[in-house]
Amino acid sequence: MRILLAEDDRMIGEAVVAGLKDAAYAVDWVRDGAMATCAAASESYDCILLDLGLPKKDGLDVLADIRRDSAAPILILTARDDLDSRLRGLDGGADDYLIKPFDMAELLARMRAVLRRRSGSADSLLDNGVLSLNPATREVRRLDGDTATILTAREYTILHALMQRPGHILSRSDLEDKTYGWGEEVESNAIDYLIHSLRKKLGADSIKNVRGVGWCVAKHGE
């Protein structure tokens, strides 16, 4: 999953980026409101973490700009704890509001909650007839077996992207965008290695290679 972080405080930003990467999220970090508006308009994000006290453009104005064109979940991160700011943020289209300072574990839990709510399901199990992936616990099981398989952070990100669109081919570029944030160095065979590792853990039939195009997981009944 790809996350946009709009935060001007360097220490907070670095800590959040590190925590998100450890939890298997790809992160793009911007440090002012103008860049946040531009990034949200030019990229597709699974979730947006938005500070209100941004330079160049206030976070509430950024929120309004994003909501005109995007339904992505937005979680406000701010030191503004007055009732008026909270109400303006929530009424402006934010999905949740977290006051600084906060614990990374709570931020991740709130992100999972807003992502589940946006998906329209309490547990959001992804099932394509071969595999069952639980985004809440990040467990994957073959439906012809009982053992949960442990995935690395990036393996999970790749599989989640494929399981969200069974039968749809995702290219190398698509998967790199989901797995790596801006500025991260990506080796030419990084996606191939991750796919190979997933197929070794889950079975060769779990992910189909469409030569020269990309990869997909099967739809039900295929």
C-alpha positions in Angstrom: 0.0 0.0 0.0 1.2 3.5 -0.8 0.9 6.3 1.8 1.2 10.0 1.4 2.7 11.7 4.5 2.3 15.5 4.7 4.4 16.6 7.7 6.8 19.5 8.1 8.5 18.5 11.3 11.7 16.6 10.4 11.9 14.4 13.6 8.2 13.4 13.4 8.4 12.8 9.7 11.5 10.6 9.9 9.9 8.5 12.7 6.7 8.0 10.9 8.4 7.1 7.6 10.5 4.5 9.4 7.5 3.1 11.2 5.5 2.9 8.0 8.3 1.2 6.1 8.7 -1.3 8.9 5.0 -2.1 8.6 5.3 -2.8 4.8 3.9 0.5 3.5 5.5 2.5 0.7 5.7 6.2 1.7 6.0 9.5 -0.1 6.8 12.3 2.3 6.2 16.0 1.5 6.8 18.9 3.9 4.4 21.7 2.9 0.8 22.1 1.9 1.5 23.0 -1.7 3.5 19.8 -2.3 0.8 17.8 -0.5 -1.9 19.1 -2.9 0.3 18.4 -5.9 1.2 14.9 -4.8 -2.4 13.9 -4.0 -3.5 15.2 -7.4 -0.7 13.3 -9.3 -0.6 10.0 -7.6 -3.1 7.4 -6.3 -2.7 6.8 -2.6 -4.3 4.2 -0.3 -4.2 6.5 2.7 -3.1 10.1 3.4 -1.6 11.3 6.7 -2.1 15.0 6.9 -0.6 17.5 9.4 -2.7 20.7 9.7 0.1 23.1 10.5 1.9 23.0 7.2 3.8 25.8 5.6 2.7 27.4 2.2 -0.8 26.1 2.6 -2.8 25.2 5.7 -3.7 21.6 6.2 -7.5 22.3 6.2 -7.1 23.9 2.8 -5.2 20.9 1.6 -7.9 18.7 2.9 -10.5 20.6 1.0 -8.4 20.4 -2.2 -7.9 16.6 -1.9 -11.5 15.9 -1.1 -12.7 17.6 -4.3 -11.0 14.8 -6.3 -10.2 11.9 -4.1 -12.0 9.5 -1.8 -8.7 8.1 -0.2 -8.8 7.8 3.6 -7.4 10.8 5.3 -6.0 10.7 8.8 -5.1 14.1 10.4 -2.0 14.3 12.5 -1.8 17.5 14.4 -0.9 19.4 17.6 -4.2 21.3 17.3 -6.3 19.7 20.0 -9.1 22.4 20.2 -12.6 21.3 19.5 -13.1 23.7 16.6 -10.1 22.3 14.6 -11.2 18.7 15.2 -14.7 19.5 14.0 -13.5 21.4 11.0 -11.2 18.5 10.0 -13.8 15.8 10.4 -16.5 17.9 8.7 -14.1 18.7 5.9 -13.8 15.0 5.0 -11.1 13.6 7.3 -11.7 10.0 8.4 -10.0 10.3 11.8 -8.0 12.7 13.9 -4.8 11.9 15.9 -3.3 14.4 18.4 0.5 14.8 18.6 2.5 13.3 20.3 1.2 9.9 19.4 2.5 6.3 19.5 3.4 4.6 16.2 1.4 1.5 17.2 -1.8 3.7 17.6 -1.2 5.4 14.3 -0.9 2.0 12.5 -4.1 0.8 14.3 -6.0 3.8 13.2 -4.8 3.5 9.6 -6.0 -0.1 9.6 -9.3 0.9 10.9 -10.0 3.7 8.3 -8.8 1.4 5.5 -11.2 -1.3 6.7 -14.1 1.2 6.9 -13.3 2.5 3.4 -13.3 -1.1 2.1 -16.9 -1.6 3.3 -16.1 -4.7 5.4 -15.3 -5.3 9.0 -12.6 -7.8 8.3 -11.9 -7.3 4.5 -10.7 -10.8 3.8 -9.4 -11.1 0.3 -10.2 -14.5 -1.2 -9.6 -15.6 -4.9 -10.4 -19.3 -4.5 -6.8 -20.3 -4.1 -5.5 -17.9 -1.3 -7.1 -16.1 1.6 -5.4 -12.9 2.8 -6.5 -11.1 6.0 -5.2 -7.5 5.8 -6.1 -7.0 9.5 -3.7 -9.8 10.7 -1.6 -10.0 7.5 -2.0 -13.7 7.4 -2.3 -15.6 4.2 -3.5 -19.2 3.8 -4.0 -21.6 0.9 -7.6 -22.7 0.8 -6.5 -26.3 0.4 -4.5 -26.1 3.6 -4.7 -24.9 7.2 -1.3 -23.3 7.9 -0.9 -19.6 7.9 2.2 -18.4 6.0 4.5 -15.7 7.2 5.4 -13.0 4.7 8.0 -10.3 4.7 6.8 -6.7 4.6 7.4 -6.3 0.9 6.1 -9.8 0.0 2.8 -8.8 1.8 2.6 -5.5 -0.1 3.0 -7.3 -3.5 0.5 -10.0 -2.6 -2.0 -7.5 -1.3 -1.8 -5.4 -4.5 -2.5 -8.6 -6.6 -5.3 -9.9 -4.4 -7.1 -6.6 -4.5 -7.6 -7.1 -8.3 -7.7 -10.8 -9.1 -7.5 -11.6 -12.8 -6.0 -8.1 -13.5 -2.4 -8.0 -14.6 -0.1 -5.6 -12.7 3.1 -4.6 -14.4 6.6 -4.3 -12.9 6.0 -0.5 -12.7 2.7 -1.0 -10.9 4.2 -3.2 -8.3 7.2 -1.0 -7.8 4.9 2.0 -7.2 3.0 0.0 -4.5 6.2 -1.3 -2.8 8.7 1.6 -2.9 8.4 5.3 -2.1 9.9 8.3 -3.7 13.7 8.2 -3.8 14.1 4.6 -2.8 16.6 2.7 -5.0 15.0 -0.3 -6.7 17.2 -3.0 -8.2 16.1 -4.2 -11.7 15.2 -7.7 -10.4 13.6 -6.7 -7.1 10.0 -7.5 -8.1 11.1 -10.8 -9.8 12.8 -11.8 -6.6 9.7 -11.0 -4.4 7.4 -12.9 -6.8 9.7 -15.9 -6.8 9.8 -15.9 -3.0 6.0 -15.7 -2.8 5.5 -18.6 -5.3 8.0 -20.6 -3.3 6.0 -20.1 -0.1 2.5 -20.3 -1.5 2.8 -22.6 -4.5 3.7 -22.1 -8.2 0.0 -21.7 -9.1 -0.6 -18.9 -6.6 0.8 -16.1 -8.9 0.7 -16.3 -12.7 3.5 -14.7 -14.8 2.3 -13.1 -18.0 5.6 -12.9 -19.9 6.6 -9.4 -20.9 3.5 -7.9 -19.3 3.4 -8.6 -15.5 1.7 -10.8 -12.9 -1.7 -11.6 -11.6 -3.6 -14.0 -9.3 -6.6 -16.0 -10.6 -10.2 -15.0 -10.2 -12.6 -17.4 -8.5 -13.3 -20.3 -10.9 -10.3 -19.8 -13.1 
